[in-house]
Structure formats: structure tokens, C-alpha cells
Amino acid sequence: MKANNIIWSVILIILIGGSLFMYSDKKLSNEITQTEKDTNAEVKEEINVSSVLTSDKSIYDFGDIDIFGGKVTTEFILTNTGTEDIIILNGVTSCGCTEAEIDGILFGMHEGMSNEVVVKAGDTIPMKVIYDPLAHGPSGVGLAQRSVFLKTNSSATPELEVRIKAMVTKKE
């Protein structure tokens, strides 16, 4: 008889524990869902900016550069042509040989921007692009074409791409 009571007690404890677990899991799931809804609403508000981010040029050609000549740099001027502020949410480059810098924030292929950058309505901001022709080793000669991608909160220009190119040569 005692063994029977112990078995029923264990079954009862398991049922009560399972019910409590299921209830708390559902409550946590509902809280997470509500947080996701709140976050999505905030993101939609931020993305609903109609201003346009432009660049003074879409591509810059370095021409012929020596592979052992060191890094080369150019600058793109970014302009917010609208009436609302644009936030540059992130930036990446298409290759590890290329880096870019906006407002003191350096980023590349493997590491995006560490902070967001605000471009006020009507303002311009420079973006420096740095290319290292030796990044691919001493045999990395030939035409190089790279891109910088900027992700923004603008519905008109959610992503802006600018490009660089160079003919990498080896002077003998």
C-alpha cells in the first residue's frame, strides 16, 4: 500500500510540475512575442524616412597603382538631400583589402560599423575609402573592383553602394 501511495504522489508531483512549467513557458513566450512586436514597430518608424542619401560619385578609379606602393585613399561626399535626418545603420566593404571611415568610425568586410552615424537633413559628410593593393599578396595584380555598402533607415535609399577600382601592377 505504501508503494502505491508513493507512486501516486510522484505522478501527482510530475503533473503539477509539468503544468507549472507549461504555464510559465507560455507566459515567457507571450512576453517575447510582445517585445518583438514593440521592437518591430520601432524599427518600422525609423525606416519610414523618405530622405535620400546620395554620393558625389558612384565610382572612383585610382588608375594604375603599384602593388608595393602602399595603401591608396579617396573620399566620397555623402549628402542627405531630404528634409528628415538619415541614420547610417551599418556599413561593410566587399573585400578585406578595403576599409572605409565615416565620422571617425572605421569599418571593413569582417567588421561593420560600431556605431550609427546621423546625417542631418541637408547636410553632407565625408566617407574615406582605403584600398590596400598588397592585401592579396605579391601576386595580386590586375584589375581590382571593390564596393562599400551603407545600410540606412531611408525607405528611398535603404542601401547605398559606392565603388572603387584600380589596375594593380608590379613594377620590376
QUIDARA-V344011 format. One line per field, one symbol per residue. burial: b if it has 9 or more other C-alpha atoms within 8 Angstrom, else e. A space follows every 10 residues. Layout:
# QUIDARA-V344011
burial = ???
This chain:
# QUIDARA-V344011
burial = eeeeeeeeee eeeeeeeeee eeeeeeeeee eeeeeeeeee eeeeeebbbb bbbbbeeeeb ebeebbbeeb eeeeebbbbb bbebbbbbbb bbbbbbbbbb bbeebbbbbe ebbeebbebb bbbbbbbbbb bbbbeeeeeb beeeebbbbb bbbbbebbeb bbbbbbbbbe ee
